[in-house]
Amino acid sequence: MAWNTHTSHTTEINNKKLGNVKSRLFILLIICNLSTLTAQTLIETINRTADATFTITAYSRTNQPTDTTRGFFISSDGLAITCASILLNSDSLVFSNHRNRNLHINRVIAIHPYSNLAIISVSGLRGRLERYLTPSRTTFTIPEEILLFAHPTDEEKAENFGETTRQMRCFYIGRCSQLRFNAGKISRSAPAINGNGQFVGIYQYVDQMKKGILMPVFLINDDYWETVNQPWSGFKTSRNRARLSSSLLMEALVLQADGRWLESARAFTSALRLYPEHAGIFALRSISRVNYGNNVGAREDFTKALQTDNSHALPGLAKAIYLSKNAQPREAVEEILNSGSKNEVPAEMFILLGQLQEANNDIRRAHASYSHAIELDSLCDEAYYERGRLTMHHASNQARALEDLTRASQLNPSLPGVFTMLGNIRLNQNDYLVAIRDFDKALLNNPDDIPALMNRGIALYNTGRKDKACEDWSNAGKKGDTQAFKLISRYCSELKYR
């Protein structure tokens, strides 16, 4: 179906869907008891974002539709963000779902090959745009309700309301989130706002996962944009078109962040056909290969990466990961120290360094390494997690551990054991009610978390809820903790928990 051959019809659908969004939002505002002023501000934000968003459909030379995606304006003079792969096999692009009905592409300004995004210049505006999107200074949280300005395929589905779920950290892209809903492939590059009306993310779709993810808005001001600055007619005949418009790199990076090592290695292999001398891709394929046990291929890849470009740190990280996984920790530390002063050092490099130092009982240096990882990336959940865990186990003052682990849990609530550690600190501080809430979250993430069950039982007992405490200890005992039966014998003798 060619979505853009009936512009008036799709505009009508878009307006209906926006109306449904507003109606549902008003209901949510009433339930949450928010002020009328807040409601008006959010409705104005929705209107502004909807007015800045549009749909693009690509057509072949024979006038057949080949692809559909979303886009949005980022400046008053017609600069816009859209999906780069819409440019791949298209001869013409038709714009719809916007109050300006004569939009057309003028130039391709730049492409971000790692995120499958493009900056284009759009003509056909009536004067200068009054409504365009500016990235928020804050990132999305997890979990968080978002409103996605998805493609208006069905006004009854209302699939534009959703929630961020599991965090992923992608090399070259940053902090992304999986979503609890799926807006489909045609909603690629749709903007997303949070409950405060802040523009916090860009939707992208991963074919191999059959899922959508939320990418950070910080990509708009990222350093990895590759300048094109060609008119559309010139870009169509450019020899770089296939390379720049491919989604292969983005797919590979997200698959890797999701722990799909074999699939990501294959995707990096495909990407290397487009970027045959890209040291970073060889390094990343090395990381994926070593994680699924292909040591020979991993070694070949990081060797090739170092030979191709020894000025960047990523090849050194790949080698260090290989060395650490092959029981050569000293050599891994040496490689990291040699690579730490190179260009574009990833936070993951100093997290690995800290872990290796900690394993060697070099606690002070490990703490410094985790701190440096945070300096490199203030949104690196794993760095806060590792520094907080280290501080919890080795420092008498738990305030800093509490601060770090809280920050880690805010960035990524799925970190293993993070809420259990928070609960343990609160329990030691006799802050039982807060400890119980933390243990509740820990057990929601992992119902088999025996330490959380045992310690929640202790916190419950100290707040007078003896029956609930004994129930937790009984469950811990059933899961294999023999200490639980000692607690039951001592504190639950009159209850039937044996």
C-alpha positions in Angstrom: 0.0 0.0 0.0 1.3 3.5 -0.9 0.6 5.5 2.2 1.3 8.8 0.6 -0.9 8.5 -2.5 -3.8 9.7 -0.4 -2.4 12.6 1.6 -5.7 13.9 2.7 -6.8 10.5 4.0 -3.6 9.9 6.0 -3.8 13.4 7.4 -7.3 12.7 8.6 -6.1 9.5 10.2 -3.3 11.4 11.9 -5.6 14.0 13.3 -8.0 11.3 14.6 -5.1 9.5 16.3 -3.8 12.7 17.8 -7.3 13.3 19.1 -7.3 9.9 20.7 -3.9 10.6 22.3 -5.2 13.9 23.7 -8.3 12.2 25.1 -6.3 9.4 26.8 -3.8 12.0 28.1 -6.6 14.0 29.7 -7.9 10.8 31.4 -4.4 10.1 32.7 -4.0 13.7 34.0 -7.3 13.4 35.9 -6.3 10.1 37.4 -2.9 11.6 38.4 -4.7 14.7 39.7 -2.4 17.1 37.8 -3.3 20.7 37.4 -5.1 22.2 34.4 -1.9 24.3 33.7 0.1 21.1 33.5 -2.5 19.6 31.2 -2.4 22.5 28.9 1.4 22.5 28.8 1.5 18.8 27.9 -1.2 19.3 25.2 0.8 22.1 23.7 3.9 19.9 23.7 2.0 17.2 21.9 0.7 19.7 19.4 4.2 21.1 18.8 5.7 17.6 18.4 3.0 16.4 16.1 3.4 19.5 14.0 7.1 18.9 13.7 6.7 15.3 12.6 6.0 13.9 9.2 6.0 10.7 7.1 8.2 9.9 4.1 7.5 7.2 1.5 10.1 6.2 -1.0 9.2 5.3 -4.6 11.2 3.5 -7.2 11.8 4.7 -10.8 8.7 2.8 -11.8 6.7 4.7 -9.2 6.4 1.7 -6.8 6.5 2.3 -3.1 9.6 0.7 -1.6 9.8 2.0 2.0 8.0 4.2 4.6 9.4 5.9 7.6 8.9 8.9 9.9 10.9 12.1 10.4 10.9 15.4 12.3 12.1 18.9 12.0 15.0 20.2 14.1 15.3 23.8 12.9 13.1 26.6 11.6 14.7 26.5 8.1 13.8 23.0 7.3 16.5 20.7 8.6 15.1 17.4 9.6 16.0 14.0 11.0 14.8 10.8 9.3 15.9 7.2 8.8 19.0 6.9 6.6 17.9 3.6 5.0 14.9 5.3 3.4 17.4 6.9 1.0 18.9 3.5 -0.1 16.7 2.3 -2.9 14.5 5.4 -3.6 14.2 7.5 -6.7 11.8 9.9 -5.2 10.5 10.7 -1.7 7.0 11.8 -1.0 6.1 13.6 2.3 2.8 13.5 4.1 1.2 13.9 7.5 2.2 17.5 7.9 0.4 20.8 7.7 2.7 21.8 4.8 1.6 19.7 1.9 4.3 20.6 -0.6 7.3 19.3 1.2 10.1 17.7 -0.7 13.7 16.8 -0.1 16.3 19.3 -1.1 19.7 18.0 0.2 21.2 15.2 2.2 23.3 17.1 4.8 24.8 14.3 6.9 24.4 10.7 7.9 25.0 8.9 11.2 25.9 5.4 10.0 25.9 3.8 13.4 22.3 4.8 14.2 20.8 4.7 10.7 19.8 8.4 10.9 20.1 11.1 8.4 19.9 14.9 8.4 18.1 16.2 5.4 17.1 19.7 4.1 13.4 19.9 3.3 11.9 22.5 0.9 8.3 23.5 0.3 7.7 25.2 3.6 5.3 28.2 3.9 7.7 30.6 5.5 9.9 29.6 8.4 8.8 26.8 10.7 7.5 27.8 14.1 7.5 24.2 15.5 10.5 22.0 15.5 12.1 19.8 18.1 15.0 20.5 20.5 16.7 17.6 22.3 16.2 17.5 26.1 19.2 17.9 28.3 18.1 14.9 30.3 17.8 11.3 29.1 14.9 8.9 29.4 14.7 6.8 32.5 13.8 3.1 32.8 11.0 2.3 33.3 9.3 5.4 32.0 6.1 6.0 30.1 6.7 7.7 26.7 4.6 9.0 23.9 5.8 8.0 20.5 4.7 9.9 17.4 4.4 6.7 15.4 3.1 6.2 11.9 -0.7 6.7 11.9 -1.6 3.3 10.5 -4.6 2.7 12.8 -6.1 5.2 15.0 -7.8 2.5 17.2 -4.6 0.7 18.2 -3.1 3.8 19.9 0.3 2.1 20.0 2.0 5.3 20.6 1.8 5.0 24.4 4.4 2.7 25.8 7.2 2.1 28.4 10.9 1.9 28.3 12.0 -1.5 29.7 15.5 -2.9 29.5 18.6 -0.8 28.9 21.3 -1.6 26.3 24.6 0.2 25.9 25.6 0.2 22.2 29.1 1.2 21.1 29.0 4.4 18.9 25.4 5.0 19.9 25.2 5.1 23.7 22.4 4.3 26.1 19.3 2.7 24.4 16.2 1.1 25.7 14.0 -1.8 24.6 10.3 -1.0 24.6 7.3 -2.7 26.0 5.4 -2.1 22.7 6.3 -2.3 19.1 5.4 0.5 16.6 6.8 -1.5 13.7 9.3 -0.7 10.9 7.3 2.2 9.4 7.7 4.3 12.5 11.5 4.4 12.3 12.9 7.8 13.4 9.7 8.8 15.2 10.4 11.2 18.1 9.3 10.3 21.6 8.5 12.6 24.6 8.2 11.6 28.3 5.6 12.6 30.8 7.2 15.9 31.4 6.9 16.8 27.7 10.7 16.5 27.1 11.9 15.2 23.7 14.0 12.3 25.0 14.4 9.6 22.3 14.2 8.5 18.7 12.6 5.3 17.8 14.5 2.8 15.6 13.6 -0.7 14.4 15.9 -3.7 14.3 14.9 -6.2 11.6 16.7 -9.2 13.0 15.1 -8.7 16.5 11.7 -7.7 15.1 11.7 -5.1 17.8 11.8 -1.4 18.2 14.3 0.4 20.5 14.6 3.9 21.8 17.8 5.7 20.9 19.1 8.8 22.8 18.4 12.3 21.5 22.0 13.1 22.2 22.8 11.5 18.8 21.6 14.7 17.1 24.7 16.5 18.5 27.0 13.5 18.2 30.5 13.6 16.7 30.0 10.6 14.4 27.9 12.3 11.8 29.5 12.0 8.3 29.1 15.1 6.2 27.4 14.6 2.9 26.0 18.0 1.8 24.8 16.9 -1.6 21.6 17.7 -3.4 19.2 14.8 -3.6 19.8 14.4 -7.3 23.5 14.1 -6.7 23.2 11.8 -3.7 21.1 9.3 -5.7 24.1 8.7 -8.0 26.8 8.9 -5.3 29.0 5.8 -5.0 28.7 6.2 -1.2 25.0 5.9 -1.2 24.8 2.2 -0.4 27.4 2.5 2.4 25.9 5.5 4.1 22.3 4.4 3.8 22.7 0.9 5.1 21.2 -0.1 8.4 23.7 -3.0 8.8 26.0 -1.2 11.3 23.1 -0.2 13.5 21.7 -3.7 13.5 25.0 -5.2 14.4 25.6 -2.8 17.3 22.2 -3.4 18.8 22.5 -7.1 18.4 25.8 -7.0 20.2 24.4 -4.9 23.0 21.6 -7.4 23.4 24.2 -10.2 23.9 23.4 -11.9 20.6 27.1 -12.6 19.9 26.8 -14.9 16.9 24.2 -12.8 15.2 26.1 -9.6 15.8 29.3 -11.1 14.5 27.5 -12.1 11.3 26.1 -8.6 11.0 29.5 -7.0 11.5 30.8 -9.3 8.7 28.1 -7.9 6.4 29.0 -4.3 7.5 32.7 -4.9 6.7 31.7 -5.4 3.0 30.7 -1.7 3.1 33.5 -0.6 5.4 36.4 -3.0 4.6 39.1 -0.9 6.4 37.0 0.1 9.5 39.2 -0.8 12.5 36.3 -0.3 14.9 34.1 -2.9 13.2 37.0 -5.5 13.2 37.4 -4.7 16.9 33.7 -5.1 17.6 33.5 -8.4 15.7 36.4 -9.6 17.8 34.4 -8.8 21.0 31.4 -10.7 19.6 33.5 -13.6 18.4 35.4 -14.1 21.7 32.1 -14.1 23.6 30.7 -17.1 21.6 34.0 -18.9 21.8 35.6 -18.2 18.4 39.1 -17.4 19.8 40.9 -17.8 16.5 38.6 -15.4 14.7 38.6 -12.9 17.6 42.4 -12.8 17.6 42.5 -12.3 13.8 40.1 -9.4 14.1 41.8 -7.4 16.9 45.1 -8.0 15.1 43.6 -6.6 11.9 42.1 -3.7 13.8 45.4 -2.8 15.5 47.2 -3.0 12.1 44.5 -0.8 10.4 44.3 1.9 13.1 46.4 2.0 16.2 45.4 5.5 17.2 42.0 4.6 18.6 41.3 2.7 21.8 38.6 0.3 20.7 41.0 -2.3 19.1 43.0 -2.3 22.4 39.8 -3.0 24.3 39.0 -5.9 22.0 42.5 -7.3 22.6 42.2 -6.8 26.4 38.8 -8.6 26.4 40.4 -11.5 24.5 43.3 -11.7 26.9 41.2 -11.5 30.0 38.9 -14.3 28.8 41.9 -16.4 28.0 43.4 -16.2 31.5 46.0 -13.5 30.8 45.0 -10.8 33.2 48.4 -9.1 33.4 48.7 -8.8 29.7 45.1 -7.5 29.6 45.9 -4.8 32.1 49.1 -3.8 30.2 47.0 -3.5 27.0 44.4 -1.3 28.6 47.1 1.0 30.1 48.8 1.3 26.7 45.4 2.1 25.1 44.1 4.4 27.7 45.7 7.5 26.3 44.5 6.9 22.7 41.5 8.5 21.0 37.9 7.8 21.8 38.4 5.7 24.9 35.2 3.8 25.8 34.1 3.7 29.5 34.0 -0.1 29.1 37.8 -0.2 28.9 38.2 1.2 32.5 35.4 -0.9 33.8 37.3 -4.0 32.6 40.6 -2.5 34.1 38.8 -2.0 37.5 37.5 -5.6 37.5 41.0 -7.0 36.7 42.6 -4.8 39.4 39.9 -5.8 41.9 40.5 -9.5 41.2 44.1 -8.9 42.0 43.0 -7.2 45.3 44.2 -3.8 44.1 41.2 -2.0 45.6 42.4 1.6 45.4 43.3 1.3 41.7 40.1 -0.5 40.9 38.1 2.3 42.6 40.1 4.9 40.5 39.4 3.0 37.3 35.6 2.8 37.9 35.7 6.6 38.7 37.5 7.3 35.5 34.9 5.2 33.6 32.2 7.5 35.1 34.3 10.6 34.0 34.3 9.2 30.4 30.6 8.5 30.4 28.3 9.9 33.1 25.5 7.7 32.0 27.4 4.4 32.3 25.3 2.3 34.7 27.9 -0.5 35.0 30.6 1.9 36.2 28.4 3.3 39.1 27.3 -0.3 39.8 30.9 -1.6 40.1 32.2 1.4 42.1 29.2 1.1 44.5 29.6 -2.6 44.9 33.3 -2.2 45.6 32.7 0.6 48.1 30.0 -1.4 49.8 32.4 -4.3 50.4 35.5 -2.4 51.4 34.5 1.0 52.9 33.1 1.6 56.4 31.1 4.7 55.2 28.3 3.3 53.1 27.0 6.7 52.0 29.0 6.7 48.8 28.0 3.1 48.0 24.4 4.0 48.5 24.7 7.0 46.2 26.5 5.0 43.4 24.1 2.0 43.6 21.1 4.3 43.6 22.4 6.0 40.5 23.1 2.7 38.8 19.5 1.5 39.6 18.1 4.6 38.2 20.0 4.2 34.9 19.4 0.4 34.7 17.0 -1.3 37.1 17.8 -4.7 35.6 21.4 -4.7 36.9 21.9 -8.1 38.7 21.5 -7.7 42.4 21.5 -3.9 42.5 18.3 -3.6 44.6 19.5 -6.4 46.9 22.7 -4.4 47.7 20.6 -1.3 48.2 18.3 -3.2 50.5 21.3 -4.6 52.5 22.7 -1.1 53.1 19.3 0.1 54.2 18.9 -2.9 56.5 22.3 -2.2 58.1 21.1 1.3 58.7 17.9 0.0 60.3 15.9 1.8 57.6 13.6 -1.2 57.4 10.7 0.2 55.3 13.0 1.5 52.5 14.9 -1.8 52.7 11.7 -3.8 52.2 10.9 -1.7 49.1 14.3 -2.4 47.7 14.0 -6.1 48.3 10.6 -6.0 46.7 12.2 -4.6 43.5 15.0 -7.2 43.7 12.5 -10.0 43.9 10.5 -8.6 41.1 13.6 -8.7 38.9 14.6 -12.2 40.2 12.1 -14.3 42.2 15.0 -16.7 43.0 17.1 -14.1 44.7 17.7 -15.9 48.0 19.6 -13.1 49.8 16.8 -10.7 49.0 14.2 -13.2 50.5 16.3 -13.8 53.6 17.0 -10.1 54.3 13.5 -9.0 53.4 12.4 -11.4 56.1 14.7 -9.8 58.6 13.4 -6.3 57.7 9.8 -7.5 57.9 10.4 -9.1 61.3 11.8 -5.9 62.6 8.7 -4.0 61.5 6.4 -6.4 63.3 5.2 -8.4 60.3 6.3 -11.8 61.7 4.0 -13.9 59.5 5.4 -12.3 56.3 9.0 -12.7 57.6 8.5 -16.4 58.2 6.9 -16.8 54.8 10.0 -15.3 53.2 12.4 -17.5 55.2 10.3 -20.5 54.3 10.5 -19.7 50.6 14.3 -19.2 50.9 14.6 -22.6 52.6 12.6 -24.2 49.8 15.1 -22.7 47.4 18.0 -24.2 49.2 19.2 -21.9 51.9 19.7 -24.0 55.1 20.2 -20.9 57.3 16.5 -20.1 56.7 15.4 -23.1 58.7 17.4 -21.9 61.7 15.5 -18.6 61.6 12.2 -20.4 61.2 13.0 -22.7 64.2 13.9 -19.7 66.4 11.4 -17.1 65.4 8.5 -19.0 63.8 8.0 -21.9 66.2 4.3 -21.3 66.6 3.7 -20.9 62.9 3.5 -23.7 60.4 6.5 -22.9 58.2 8.6 -26.0 58.8 
